[in-house]
Amino acid sequence: MATFPDYKDIYVFVEQKDSEPAEVGYELISEARKLVASAPELGFQVVGVLLGENVKDKAQDVIAHGADKVIVVDDPLLKDYSTQFYTDALTQVINEFKPDSLLTGATVLGRDLAPRVAARINAGLTADATGIEIDPTKVADGDALLLVTRPTFGGNLFGTIVCPNTRPQMATIRPKVFDLAPVDETRTGEVIEFAPVWNSTEPEVVVEEVLPKKIEGVDIAKCNILIGAGRGAEGCLPLLEEAAKELGGEVCATRAVVEDGFMDKSRQVGQTGKTVRPTLYIACGISGAVQHVAGMEKSDFIIAINRDPEAEIFTISNLGFIGDVNQVLPLLVEGLKKA
Ligand code: FAD
């Protein structure tokens, strides 16, 4: 007997800007597919929720990324993000369709929207999560209880949060923690258009002007090759920059390096920085603190250079060099260029 018989399916809020869905929505859809596959007894589907103006055309994209169904709310009031109108619309989608769970990216938008919606409908929300699974011990009872993992105590521990008494179970999940499944353009699915009844069409906040943030340099989250600078490499940053140039990558850093004033905060990797997933991450003079590792451990291949053989970074690296960055890095770059 299901605990919440009226609630079913895993919903994913697909955030968009200028009608272009953000990648995190597709990462969450890929993960939601794995969740429903882990508990086929529940018969759950993956449902995308797309809010905006002129977004209907994107519904097929959402299906191609793994959704079985897409609920579209296409309305001029949703052209740009507004807490008021997005909360109104998403709350009504939830009340109408009754999702068992709703996943949202832990982006600036998602962190604003999800708590508002959760408060409006009295649902439990786990913020800033990095992992999610359906509790296998509850599935036989028809219960899709989510076990949601998030860092806690300054990132020194990972806690598992459950919201057993309310539906939907809501979570905001960090971008880049889940893999993107391959796109299948031949997938078919249902598109449902939903028109909310607005509480008010008068905006409570009027946006006069949007000034785009000046992005200095590159977005490290989009780089294929990253050379990570730790405190042990502060004395040889030009060497790292040269290596990055030779390999066609970029330099990023630990918080220690950023706090010491050697690198811009936009290049910080980790719990309070960016999450990165390059093909190659070369960690130079990085100890491997859990807060740093949280932001780079999903890299495809990790090479660590550290003169301390006991450094934690070696426990998560695919290849490790015990030695001085100054000596090892130039040799490594030479070797990689020949490979
Ligand atoms: P250290 O820990 O000082 O390590 C330096 C390493 O360099 C050592 O292992 C040493 O053996 C090695 N070394 C020294 N000289 C050489 C050399 N010549 N050649 C080779 N190896 C050498 N950190 C982050 O990075 N990102 C975050 O987002 C982040 N968020 C945090 C959030 C909170 C709430 C807290 C409490 C901490 C956070 N931290 C974060 C800090 C984190 O705990 C560590 O202090 C930090 O990652 C350590 O940086 P590091 O590895 O550069 O320095």
Boltz pocket constraint, residues with backbone or C-beta under 6 A from the ligand:
constraints:
  - pocket:
      binder: B
      contacts: [[A, 154], [A, 155], [A, 229], [A, 230], [A, 231], [A, 232], [A, 233], [A, 253], [A, 254], [A, 255], [A, 256], [A, 257], [A, 268], [A, 269], [A, 270], [A, 271], [A, 272], [A, 273], [A, 274], [A, 284], [A, 285], [A, 286], [A, 287], [A, 288], [A, 289], [A, 290], [A, 291], [A, 292], [A, 295], [A, 305], [A, 306], [A, 307], [A, 308], [A, 311], [A, 323], [A, 324], [A, 325], [A, 326]]
      max_distance: 6.0
